[in-house]
Amino acid sequence: MVEITEKAAAEIKSLLESENKTDHALRVFVAGMSCCGVQYGMSLDNEFGEDDVTFDSQGIKIVLNKNDVDGLSEATIDYIDSPNGSGFIIENSKTSAGCGPCGGCH
């Protein structure tokens, strides 16, 4: 299943508290494909359906649609903070980026 680093978990907990959404989970999903490979998305969600799978990582409740479980089975969510910006990234060793003409993948 999806793993969350300690740094990402701390940022997500802070976000949940600042937005007064401590009852929400982190929904992770496959958003589509591009020339650079699989694109992922994340959102805060408190509505779950029959097709959802929930579990915890680093104290964060994570929700996946059952159709995305296989594609995200080796994914890791991290938080980066660099001079170029900060934000969450999802890395998945199960998928490989097959860069095409966009050239901006790495």
Secondary structure, DSSP 4 states (H G I P E B T S, - for coil): --EE-HHHHHHHHHHHHHTT-TT-EEEEEEEEEETTEEEEEEEEE----TTEEEEEETTEEEEEEGGGTGGGTTEEEEEEEETTEEEEEEEETTS-----TT----
